Amino acid sequence: MAEPAQSPLVVSDLLAAVGEVMLNWGYLEVEMLKKLEASGHSLLPRVAPIQQWRTASVRCASDVSAWTDEIERAAQIRNQLAHGFVGGYAQPVDGHPCVICRDIDGERKRITYASLKAAAQSIDLLRLRLRREPDDLLRALSDAR
């Protein structure tokens, strides 16, 4: 039986992919804060941007639920990395480089290198699309009259 092909990745490649997800998430948060501020929402320095977005989207004059859903999906992998990162394997036995994260139930989950790269790209595209939206995207219901 043939051995699985070994990945040419090294640990620094794997960690760079984690960093790319985290940096792109930070850039997305900056864009979210810009939209919140431009729509007249007071920014709260100790409240996470995603939480401020959630609150504003409920009070919003337009339907931004699709944006909120997409941001929430993007947050899942970011949250696993930020709050549950355990380690990683650049050259695992099965040949699929991955990081290991602990979810809120304590279960360990694998996130492959390919999934990290896809998540980083997806988050960045989300940021670019959000940037093109009107600045008053999240205007409050009381401002819409």
Buried (B, 14 or more C-beta within 10 A) or exposed (E): EEEEEEBEBEEEEBBBBBBBBBEBBEBBBEBBBBBBBBBBBEEEEEEEBBEBBEBBBEEBBBEBEEBBEBBEEBBEBBBBBBEBBEEBBBBBEEEBBBBBBBEEEEEEBBBBBEBBBBBBEBBBEBBEEBEEBEEBBBBBEEEEE
